[in-house]
């Protein structure tokens, strides 16, 4: 089990026990999504886990509206 921090798309992502760690394969998905997300677009990251994709999207497209959602309270506690 990985807890603490992990690197994802060059960013430091917090990881709590029981929350899925972002996988390197998801970095490819993230870059493809960013290619489609306009500077002021909207992105929704469902079942976000650590929020890694949403965090990268927010950093790379700071004027876009990015929403992350997860039903697991442990995952939701990572943000804020």
N, CA, C and O atoms as a GROMACS GRO file, in nm:
protein
  320
    1UNK      N    1   0.084  -0.117   0.000
    1UNK     CA    2   0.000   0.000   0.000
    1UNK      C    3   0.089   0.124   0.000
    1UNK      O    4   0.184   0.134   0.078
    2UNK      N    5   0.057   0.217  -0.088
    2UNK     CA    6   0.131   0.342  -0.094
    2UNK      C    7   0.051   0.449  -0.022
    2UNK      O    8  -0.068   0.469  -0.050
    3UNK      N    9   0.115   0.516   0.071
    3UNK     CA   10   0.052   0.630   0.137
    3UNK      C   11   0.153   0.743   0.140
    3UNK      O   12   0.274   0.721   0.138
    4UNK      N   13   0.103   0.861   0.146
    4UNK     CA   14   0.190   0.977   0.148
    4UNK      C   15   0.177   1.057   0.021
    4UNK      O   16   0.083   1.135   0.006
    5UNK      N   17   0.272   1.038  -0.072
    5UNK     CA   18   0.274   1.116  -0.195
    5UNK      C   19   0.321   1.029  -0.311
    5UNK      O   20   0.396   0.934  -0.292
    6UNK      N   21   0.274   1.064  -0.431
    6UNK     CA   22   0.318   0.997  -0.553
    6UNK      C   23   0.326   1.103  -0.664
    6UNK      O   24   0.251   1.201  -0.663
    7UNK      N   25   0.417   1.083  -0.756
    7UNK     CA   26   0.429   1.175  -0.870
    7UNK      C   27   0.334   1.131  -0.981
    7UNK      O   28   0.327   1.013  -1.015
    8UNK      N   29   0.260   1.228  -1.037
    8UNK     CA   30   0.166   1.200  -1.146
    8UNK      C   31   0.170   1.319  -1.242
    8UNK      O   32   0.136   1.431  -1.203
    9UNK      N   33   0.209   1.295  -1.364
    9UNK     CA   34   0.221   1.402  -1.465
    9UNK      C   35   0.309   1.516  -1.414
    9UNK      O   36   0.286   1.633  -1.448
   10UNK      N   37   0.408   1.483  -1.335
   10UNK     CA   38   0.500   1.584  -1.285
   10UNK      C   39   0.453   1.658  -1.161
   10UNK      O   40   0.523   1.746  -1.112
   11UNK      N   41   0.336   1.624  -1.110
   11UNK     CA   42   0.284   1.690  -0.989
   11UNK      C   43   0.288   1.594  -0.871
   11UNK      O   44   0.281   1.472  -0.889
   12UNK      N   45   0.299   1.649  -0.752
   12UNK     CA   46   0.297   1.571  -0.629
   12UNK      C   47   0.151   1.552  -0.588
   12UNK      O   48   0.078   1.649  -0.569
   13UNK      N   49   0.110   1.426  -0.574
   13UNK     CA   50  -0.028   1.394  -0.539
   13UNK      C   51  -0.030   1.325  -0.403
   13UNK      O   52   0.044   1.230  -0.381
   14UNK      N   53  -0.114   1.374  -0.311
   14UNK     CA   54  -0.129   1.310  -0.180
   14UNK      C   55  -0.208   1.180  -0.194
   14UNK      O   56  -0.302   1.172  -0.273
   15UNK      N   57  -0.168   1.080  -0.117
   15UNK     CA   58  -0.237   0.950  -0.119
   15UNK      C   59  -0.264   0.908   0.025
   15UNK      O   60  -0.171   0.898   0.105
   16UNK      N   61  -0.389   0.884   0.057
   16UNK     CA   62  -0.428   0.834   0.190
   16UNK      C   63  -0.451   0.684   0.183
   16UNK      O   64  -0.480   0.632   0.075
   17UNK      N   65  -0.440   0.614   0.295
   17UNK     CA   66  -0.466   0.470   0.296
   17UNK      C   67  -0.605   0.438   0.242
   17UNK      O   68  -0.703   0.505   0.276
   18UNK      N   69  -0.614   0.336   0.159
   18UNK     CA   70  -0.742   0.291   0.106
   18UNK      C   71  -0.788   0.364  -0.018
   18UNK      O   72  -0.891   0.327  -0.076
   19UNK      N   73  -0.716   0.467  -0.062
   19UNK     CA   74  -0.753   0.542  -0.182
   19UNK      C   75  -0.664   0.496  -0.296
   19UNK      O   76  -0.543   0.483  -0.281
   20UNK      N   77  -0.726   0.470  -0.412
   20UNK     CA   78  -0.650   0.420  -0.526
   20UNK      C   79  -0.539   0.516  -0.567
   20UNK      O   80  -0.560   0.637  -0.576
   21UNK      N   81  -0.423   0.461  -0.591
   21UNK     CA   82  -0.307   0.537  -0.636
   21UNK      C   83  -0.321   0.560  -0.787
   21UNK      O   84  -0.354   0.467  -0.860
   22UNK      N   85  -0.298   0.682  -0.834
   22UNK     CA   86  -0.306   0.705  -0.980
   22UNK      C   87  -0.199   0.624  -1.052
   22UNK      O   88  -0.083   0.622  -1.013
   23UNK      N   89  -0.241   0.557  -1.159
   23UNK     CA   90  -0.151   0.472  -1.234
   23UNK      C   91  -0.085   0.548  -1.347
   23UNK      O   92  -0.142   0.644  -1.400
   24UNK      N   93   0.035   0.507  -1.383
   24UNK     CA   94   0.109   0.574  -1.491
   24UNK      C   95   0.029   0.571  -1.620
   24UNK      O   96   0.040   0.663  -1.701
   25UNK      N   97  -0.051   0.465  -1.642
   25UNK     CA   98  -0.131   0.457  -1.766
   25UNK      C   99  -0.234   0.569  -1.772
   25UNK      O  100  -0.274   0.612  -1.880
   26UNK      N  101  -0.277   0.616  -1.656
   26UNK     CA  102  -0.374   0.726  -1.652
   26UNK      C  103  -0.312   0.858  -1.695
   26UNK      O  104  -0.385   0.951  -1.731
   27UNK      N  105  -0.181   0.868  -1.694
   27UNK     CA  106  -0.116   0.989  -1.742
   27UNK      C  107  -0.146   1.009  -1.891
   27UNK      O  108  -0.168   1.122  -1.935
   28UNK      N  109  -0.146   0.901  -1.968
   28UNK     CA  110  -0.178   0.910  -2.111
   28UNK      C  111  -0.320   0.962  -2.132
   28UNK      O  112  -0.343   1.048  -2.217
   29UNK      N  113  -0.414   0.911  -2.053
   29UNK     CA  114  -0.553   0.957  -2.059
   29UNK      C  115  -0.561   1.105  -2.023
   29UNK      O  116  -0.634   1.182  -2.086
   30UNK      N  117  -0.487   1.145  -1.921
   30UNK     CA  118  -0.488   1.284  -1.877
   30UNK      C  119  -0.439   1.378  -1.987
   30UNK      O  120  -0.500   1.481  -2.012
   31UNK      N  121  -0.330   1.341  -2.053
   31UNK     CA  122  -0.276   1.425  -2.161
   31UNK      C  123  -0.374   1.434  -2.279
   31UNK      O  124  -0.385   1.538  -2.342
   32UNK      N  125  -0.444   1.324  -2.309
   32UNK     CA  126  -0.544   1.327  -2.417
   32UNK      C  127  -0.662   1.416  -2.379
   32UNK      O  128  -0.715   1.489  -2.462
   33UNK      N  129  -0.703   1.408  -2.253
   33UNK     CA  130  -0.814   1.493  -2.207
   33UNK      C  131  -0.774   1.640  -2.210
   33UNK      O  132  -0.853   1.726  -2.250
   34UNK      N  133  -0.651   1.670  -2.169
   34UNK     CA  134  -0.604   1.808  -2.172
   34UNK      C  135  -0.599   1.863  -2.314
   34UNK      O  136  -0.622   1.982  -2.335
   35UNK      N  137  -0.569   1.778  -2.409
   35UNK     CA  138  -0.564   1.823  -2.549
   35UNK      C  139  -0.702   1.867  -2.597
   35UNK      O  140  -0.714   1.948  -2.689
   36UNK      N  141  -0.806   1.813  -2.534
   36UNK     CA  142  -0.944   1.847  -2.573
   36UNK      C  143  -1.006   1.956  -2.485
   36UNK      O  144  -1.107   2.016  -2.523
   37UNK      N  145  -0.948   1.982  -2.370
   37UNK     CA  146  -1.004   2.079  -2.276
   37UNK      C  147  -0.958   2.220  -2.313
   37UNK      O  148  -0.839   2.251  -2.308
   38UNK      N  149  -1.053   2.304  -2.349
   38UNK     CA  150  -1.018   2.442  -2.383
   38UNK      C  151  -0.979   2.520  -2.258
   38UNK      O  152  -1.002   2.475  -2.146
   39UNK      N  153  -0.920   2.635  -2.278
   39UNK     CA  154  -0.872   2.717  -2.166
   39UNK      C  155  -0.984   2.752  -2.068
   39UNK      O  156  -0.958   2.767  -1.949
   40UNK      N  157  -1.107   2.766  -2.116
   40UNK     CA  158  -1.220   2.802  -2.029
   40UNK      C  159  -1.327   2.693  -2.030
   40UNK      O  160  -1.443   2.720  -2.000
   41UNK      N  161  -1.288   2.572  -2.062
   41UNK     CA  162  -1.382   2.461  -2.071
   41UNK      C  163  -1.422   2.406  -1.936
   41UNK      O  164  -1.387   2.461  -1.832
   42UNK      N  165  -1.496   2.295  -1.940
   42UNK     CA  166  -1.543   2.228  -1.819
   42UNK      C  167  -1.499   2.082  -1.825
   42UNK      O  168  -1.514   2.016  -1.927
   43UNK      N  169  -1.444   2.033  -1.714
   43UNK     CA  170  -1.404   1.892  -1.703
   43UNK      C  171  -1.460   1.836  -1.574
   43UNK      O  172  -1.461   1.903  -1.471
   44UNK      N  173  -1.505   1.711  -1.580
   44UNK     CA  174  -1.558   1.643  -1.463
   44UNK      C  175  -1.481   1.512  -1.446
   44UNK      O  176  -1.477   1.430  -1.538
   45UNK      N  177  -1.422   1.493  -1.330
   45UNK     CA  178  -1.346   1.372  -1.299
   45UNK      C  179  -1.427   1.291  -1.198
   45UNK      O  180  -1.423   1.318  -1.078
   46UNK      N  181  -1.500   1.190  -1.248
   46UNK     CA  182  -1.584   1.106  -1.163
   46UNK      C  183  -1.503   0.991  -1.106
   46UNK      O  184  -1.410   0.942  -1.169
   47UNK      N  185  -1.539   0.948  -0.985
   47UNK     CA  186  -1.464   0.842  -0.916
   47UNK      C  187  -1.317   0.879  -0.913
   47UNK      O  188  -1.231   0.799  -0.950
   48UNK      N  189  -1.289   0.997  -0.868
   48UNK     CA  190  -1.158   1.060  -0.882
   48UNK      C  191  -1.047   1.000  -0.798
   48UNK      O  192  -0.930   1.015  -0.831
   49UNK      N  193  -1.081   0.932  -0.688
   49UNK     CA  194  -0.975   0.876  -0.603
   49UNK      C  195  -0.893   0.988  -0.543
   49UNK      O  196  -0.946   1.069  -0.466
   50UNK      N  197  -0.765   0.994  -0.576
   50UNK     CA  198  -0.677   1.098  -0.521
   50UNK      C  199  -0.703   1.235  -0.583
   50UNK      O  200  -0.655   1.336  -0.532
   51UNK      N  201  -0.778   1.239  -0.692
   51UNK     CA  202  -0.802   1.366  -0.761
   51UNK      C  203  -0.688   1.404  -0.854
   51UNK      O  204  -0.676   1.520  -0.894
   52UNK      N  205  -0.604   1.307  -0.889
   52UNK     CA  206  -0.485   1.336  -0.969
   52UNK      C  207  -0.518   1.398  -1.104
   52UNK      O  208  -0.457   1.498  -1.143
   53UNK      N  209  -0.613   1.340  -1.176
   53UNK     CA  210  -0.646   1.393  -1.309
   53UNK      C  211  -0.705   1.532  -1.296
   53UNK      O  212  -0.673   1.621  -1.375
   54UNK      N  213  -0.792   1.552  -1.198
   54UNK     CA  214  -0.851   1.684  -1.176
   54UNK      C  215  -0.744   1.786  -1.136
   54UNK      O  216  -0.749   1.901  -1.181
   55UNK      N  217  -0.648   1.746  -1.054
   55UNK     CA  218  -0.543   1.839  -1.011
   55UNK      C  219  -0.457   1.881  -1.130
   55UNK      O  220  -0.428   1.999  -1.148
   56UNK      N  221  -0.416   1.784  -1.212
   56UNK     CA  222  -0.335   1.816  -1.329
   56UNK      C  223  -0.414   1.906  -1.423
   56UNK      O  224  -0.360   2.003  -1.476
   57UNK      N  225  -0.541   1.875  -1.444
   57UNK     CA  226  -0.625   1.956  -1.532
   57UNK      C  227  -0.636   2.099  -1.481
   57UNK      O  228  -0.629   2.193  -1.559
   58UNK      N  229  -0.652   2.115  -1.351
   58UNK     CA  230  -0.662   2.249  -1.291
   58UNK      C  231  -0.533   2.328  -1.305
   58UNK      O  232  -0.535   2.449  -1.328
   59UNK      N  233  -0.421   2.260  -1.292
   59UNK     CA  234  -0.292   2.328  -1.303
   59UNK      C  235  -0.263   2.366  -1.448
   59UNK      O  236  -0.216   2.476  -1.476
   60UNK      N  237  -0.291   2.274  -1.540
   60UNK     CA  238  -0.260   2.298  -1.681
   60UNK      C  239  -0.361   2.390  -1.750
   60UNK      O  240  -0.328   2.456  -1.848
   61UNK      N  241  -0.484   2.394  -1.700
   61UNK     CA  242  -0.590   2.480  -1.755
   61UNK      C  243  -0.651   2.560  -1.641
   61UNK      O  244  -0.764   2.532  -1.600
   62UNK      N  245  -0.578   2.658  -1.587
   62UNK     CA  246  -0.623   2.728  -1.466
   62UNK      C  247  -0.754   2.804  -1.482
   62UNK      O  248  -0.820   2.832  -1.382
   63UNK      N  249  -0.795   2.838  -1.603
   63UNK     CA  250  -0.920   2.911  -1.623
   63UNK      C  251  -1.037   2.819  -1.651
   63UNK      O  252  -1.151   2.864  -1.660
   64UNK      N  253  -1.011   2.690  -1.666
   64UNK     CA  254  -1.119   2.593  -1.688
   64UNK      C  255  -1.188   2.563  -1.555
   64UNK      O  256  -1.131   2.583  -1.448
   65UNK      N  257  -1.311   2.516  -1.564
   65UNK     CA  258  -1.386   2.476  -1.445
   65UNK      C  259  -1.371   2.324  -1.433
   65UNK      O  260  -1.424   2.250  -1.515
   66UNK      N  261  -1.300   2.279  -1.330
   66UNK     CA  262  -1.272   2.136  -1.312
   66UNK      C  263  -1.341   2.090  -1.184
   66UNK      O  264  -1.323   2.149  -1.077
   67UNK      N  265  -1.421   1.983  -1.196
   67UNK     CA  266  -1.494   1.927  -1.082
   67UNK      C  267  -1.447   1.785  -1.061
   67UNK      O  268  -1.436   1.708  -1.157
   68UNK      N  269  -1.420   1.748  -0.936
   68UNK     CA  270  -1.382   1.611  -0.901
   68UNK      C  271  -1.484   1.557  -0.802
   68UNK      O  272  -1.526   1.628  -0.710
   69UNK      N  273  -1.524   1.431  -0.821
   69UNK     CA  274  -1.625   1.372  -0.734
   69UNK      C  275  -1.591   1.227  -0.704
   69UNK      O  276  -1.541   1.155  -0.791
   70UNK      N  277  -1.618   1.185  -0.580
   70UNK     CA  278  -1.598   1.046  -0.542
   70UNK      C  279  -1.695   1.014  -0.430
   70UNK      O  280  -1.723   1.100  -0.345
   71UNK      N  281  -1.748   0.893  -0.428
   71UNK     CA  282  -1.842   0.853  -0.322
   71UNK      C  283  -1.769   0.812  -0.194
   71UNK      O  284  -1.832   0.803  -0.089
   72UNK      N  285  -1.639   0.788  -0.202
   72UNK     CA  286  -1.561   0.744  -0.087
   72UNK      C  287  -1.514   0.865  -0.006
   72UNK      O  288  -1.445   0.953  -0.060
   73UNK      N  289  -1.550   0.871   0.120
   73UNK     CA  290  -1.514   0.984   0.206
   73UNK      C  291  -1.362   0.998   0.220
   73UNK      O  292  -1.312   1.110   0.235
   74UNK      N  293  -1.288   0.886   0.215
   74UNK     CA  294  -1.141   0.895   0.225
   74UNK      C  295  -1.084   0.969   0.106
   74UNK      O  296  -0.989   1.046   0.120
   75UNK      N  297  -1.140   0.947  -0.012
   75UNK     CA  298  -1.093   1.018  -0.130
   75UNK      C  299  -1.130   1.165  -0.123
   75UNK      O  300  -1.048   1.250  -0.157
   76UNK      N  301  -1.249   1.195  -0.080
   76UNK     CA  302  -1.293   1.336  -0.073
   76UNK      C  303  -1.212   1.415   0.028
   76UNK      O  304  -1.199   1.536   0.015
   77UNK      N  305  -1.157   1.348   0.128
   77UNK     CA  306  -1.082   1.420   0.233
   77UNK      C  307  -0.947   1.468   0.182
   77UNK      O  308  -0.882   1.547   0.250
   78UNK      N  309  -0.902   1.424   0.065
   78UNK     CA  310  -0.773   1.464   0.012
   78UNK      C  311  -0.774   1.605  -0.042
   78UNK      O  312  -0.669   1.668  -0.053
   79UNK      N  313  -0.890   1.655  -0.077
   79UNK     CA  314  -0.898   1.788  -0.138
   79UNK      C  315  -0.952   1.888  -0.036
   79UNK      O  316  -1.012   1.851   0.065
   80UNK      N  317  -0.930   2.013  -0.067
   80UNK     CA  318  -0.987   2.117   0.018
   80UNK      C  319  -0.885   2.197   0.088
   80UNK      O  320  -0.918   2.288   0.164
   0.00000   0.00000   0.00000
